[in-house]
Amino acid sequence: MLSLLTFIVMVFASVGAFCATKSSVRGNVTMKISQTVAQINLGESDLKVGQRLAVFRACQGGRFSVCNGDRVGSAQVTKIFNKKYSEVTMDKDVYFEEGYRVEKDN
């Protein structure tokens, strides 16, 4: 029984260590400026002009909603306003709304 408990603790510690080392920059579309341009809540400490971002559908529902975060396309950083906000231009035919998630595209 003790070895099973030890194994479980080691698995959780390994998963925690992996998640802690994986750095991911995530933000959201805070304002839809036009059909192709959006403001996001990532800034100069997170991004560079020209950087590519993946765009994901927003999750709907309450606290316990199930969301698979479908990728809807990509965008490119066109302006950095300050430490907190930037402007991105979506690729052709990418539908997006306020609240959609953006991440660094690897």
RARANOR-V5342 format. One record per backbone hydrogen bond with DSSP energy under -0.5 kcal/mol. NH is the residue of the N-H (numbers start at 1). CO is the residue of the C=O. If there is no record, write none. Layout:
((NH/CO) (NH/CO))
//
This chain:
((5/1) (6/2) (7/3) (8/4) (9/5) (10/6) (11/7) (12/8) (13/9) (14/10) (15/11) (16/12) (17/13) (18/14) (19/15) (20/16) (21/17) (22/18) (23/21) (24/22) (26/24) (27/102) (29/100) (30/28) (30/39) (31/39) (33/31) (33/37) (34/37) (38/88) (39/31) (40/86) (41/28) (42/40) (43/83) (44/82) (46/43) (47/43) (50/77) (51/48) (53/75) (54/103) (55/73) (56/101) (57/70) (65/62) (67/65) (72/55) (73/55) (75/53) (76/89) (77/51) (78/87) (79/87) (81/79) (81/85) (82/85) (86/40) (87/79) (88/38) (89/76) (90/36) (91/74) (94/91) (95/93) (99/29) (100/97) (101/56) (102/27) (103/54) (104/25) (105/52) (106/104))
//
